[in-house]
Amino acid sequence: MQVKILGTSGSGGWPALFCNGYASQRALEVGGKNIRSRSSIIIDQVLKIDFPPDSFHQAVTHGFNFSDLKYLFITRSSYNNFAAAELENLTPFLAQRKNLDFVRIFGNTESIAQLKRMEGSVHATFHEIQPDQMINIGSFDVYPLKAMNNGDLYPLNYIVRKQRKALLYATDTGVYEEKTWKNLKGLQVQTVIVECSQGPRKSTFMEKMGLPDVLVFKKKAEEIGLTNQYSRWIITHFSHQGGLLHEEMEYVARPFGLEVAYDGMVLEV
């Protein structure tokens, strides 16, 4: 699988909207990998996780063509994860697409509820899903699991598998509850892209992680056999409140075997 990380920030972007703080100003001055749009990934150009308000920018900046999109999976109903109103452009009148099939959109109860008023008018089908419900689509198996977040009834993270390779995409979550770890036993992934919005600090929020929390998450994943010593770990979903710019975060994370994601990063899983 080819995975392109389109965005790597939390809800405000980095530099953050309406923020004149030190971390935002430094990002503007230094530029490059320190400019972060709202988090999203695209797999093999056809399967996308999350649809943030920066999707147009990400498409034209990183060379992704939305006319190729077949499957869209949403983690949470919040605006920075799912700018649902943008899908009003997905109509036969406005969108001339290479792929004439309907885009299949999967999400939790709250996400799909936002789409009901568009049903029948956009070139898409809507599918409400819950955790632990394996979904087979095209050449992919997608396993939704319950994120540790109190925003929606079932906030979701995803394991995406193609043939013998699998990826865990885990943003907007704290360390999983024991029930979730139990449900993950028997599954294996080669790559993990994981939440680290609090940067080098331990999170004080149940739905976020910083570096100390990621290390707890990583240890638990290894204990249950979800990952092993050869698995690739990449941290993402950064907030300006974490404080450290890209290279500074690399310096802190590298000794623990963690890579730091940036907008436009491409992985082979």
N, C-alpha and C positions, 0 to 999 in steps of 0.2 A: 504493500500500500504506500502511495505517496501522500504524505500529510503536509499541508501548508498551514502554518499558523498565521492567520490573517490579522488578529488583534490580540493584545496581551495585557490590557488594563482592566480595571474594575469600572464602576459605574460612571465616574467622572472623566475618564481619559487621563492622559498625562502628557503635557501639562493639563491640570484639571480645569474644567469649566469654572469660571467665576473665581478662580484662585490666583492670588498674587504671592503665594507663599514661596519660601526658599527653594523647595524641591521642584516646584513647577517652573520657577524662573531659571534654575540651573538646567533643567531639561531643554528649555527654549534656547538657552545660550549654547549648549553643547550639541544638541540635535542628534541626528543619527538614530541609533537604537534606543535612545532615551525618549523618542516620540512614540507614544503608545496609544492606539485606538482600542475601542471596546472589544472584549475577548470573543473570538470565534475561530473555528478551524474548518478547512475543506479537505475532504479525502477523495483522491482519484478524480478530482474535478466534478464529482457528481453527488457526493453526500456531504452535507454541511451540518455542523452543530452550532446552533444559535444564529440569530438574525438581528444584530445590533443596529442602532441608528447610523453607525459608520459603514454600513455594508457597501454603499455606492463608492465611497472613498477607497475601501479595501479592494473592491473589484478592479477599479481603474489603476490603482497603485501597484497591485501585486499580480495583475494579469489573469484574474479569474473572470470568466464569462458566465453570467447568470443564466444565459440561454441553455447552458449545458446541465443545469441543476436538475436532479431527479428526486432527491430525498432531503428533507430538512427536518432535523430533530431539535427540539427546544428544551432547554434545561429548566427555565423558570419563566414566569409570566411577566416579570418586571421589564420595564422599558429598555434598559441597557442590554438585556438578553434577547428581547423579542419586540422589535419595533413593528408591530403587526400592521399598522396603517400603511407601511411601505408596500405591502402586498397588493394594495389596490392597483398598483401598476402591472400586476400579473393578470391582464385581461387580453383576450384575442385582439381587441382594438388597439391596445397600446404595445403589446409585446409580440414581436415576430421572433419565434424561438426555433432553434435548430431541432430541438427535441419537442415533438408535438404532443407527447404524453403529458398528462396532468402531473404537476409536482405533487408528491405525497408528503404531507406535513404531519409530523408526529409530536405530541406534547401532552402535558398533564391536563387535568380538568380546567384549571384557570387559563392556561394558554389557549386551548381549543375554544373556550368560551369567547375569547376575543375575536375569533374568526367567524362565528356563527352568522353575523350580519353580512358577511361577504359570500356566504355559501351560494353557489350557483352563478355568481358573477365573476369569480376569478378562476383561472385555469389551474385549479388545485383541488386535491381531496384532503380531508381533515380526519385524523385518527387519534382519538384519546387513548393514552396508554398509562399503565401503572408500573411500579417497580417489579422486577423479577419476571417480566413477561417477554420471553425471547421473540424477536422479530426477524424473520427471514425475508430479505429484499434484495433482488438481483444477486450479486455475488457476495453480499454481506450478511452476517449475522449480527444483530444489534441487541445488546442486553442492557435495558435500563435498570438502574439501581437507585435506591433512595439516598439522596444527599442529606447531609446534616445541616439543615437550614429551616428556619421557622417562617419563611415567607409564604410558601404555598403549602397545600395539604401534602402533596408529594413532589417536592423539588427533586430533580433528576440529575444524575451523572450517567455516563454511558461507557460500556465496553463495545468496541467495534472490532469484529473479527472478519478476516478474509483469508480463506484457506487455513493455513496454520499460523498466521500472524495476527496478533491482537493488540489493541491500544485501549488504555483506560483514560478517559477525559474527565477530570474531576475538578471543577471550579465551583465557586460559591458554596463551599462546604467546609465544615470543621471535620475533625477526625470522626469517622463513621461510628455509629453505635454498634454494639456487639451483634445484634441481629443481622445487620448488613454484612459484617465480616463473616458470620456463619454462612450466609447465603452465597458468599463468594468462594467458599472452599470448593476445590475441584476445578476452578477456572484458572487460567494462566494468561498473562499478558507479557509482551516483550518490551513495551514502552508505556510509561505513565506521564501524562501531562497534568500537573497538579497545582491547585490553588496556593498562592503565597502572597496574598495581598498585604500582609502586615510586615513584609520584608524580613529583617533580621530578628524582629521581636516576637515573643510569644503572644498569641492572640488573646485578647480579653473578650472576644465575641464567639459564641458557639458556632456561628456560620462562616467563620473565616479561619485562615491559618497563617502563621508566620513560620520562619525557618525551624524553630524548635518543634512546632506542631507537625510540620512536614516530616521531620525525622521520626516522630512517633508513628505517623501514618505509614512511613516506609518500613519501619521495623515490623509493624503489624502485618503489612502485606507480605513481607518475607516469611513471617512465622506461619502464615496459613498457606504458603506455597503459591500465592497469586503472582509474586515476582521472585527472582533469584539474584545472585550476585552479578549476572550478566545483563540484567534488565537496565534499560535506559530511563533515567528520571530527569524530567524537565519541569521547572517551576515557571508559573505564569500568573496572569490575573493580578497584576501589581497595582497598588494604590500609591499615589504621591505621599500619603501619610506614612508609608514605609520608609521614606527618606532617601534611600540609597539609589544612585543612578546605576545604569546597566553594568558598567565595568566594576563598580564598587560591590554590587551584589554578586557578580561572578567571583570576585576575590573571596567573599564570605562563604559562598555556596560550594565552590570547587572542592575543598577538602572533604566534603561529605558525598562526593560523587554526583552532585546535582548540576545540571546545565540550566542556564538562564535564557528563557525564550525572548524573542524579539519579533516585532511585526515583520512578516515576510519570511520567517524561518521555514525551511523545507526539510522534512525528515523522510527517510525511507524506513518503513517498519517491516 
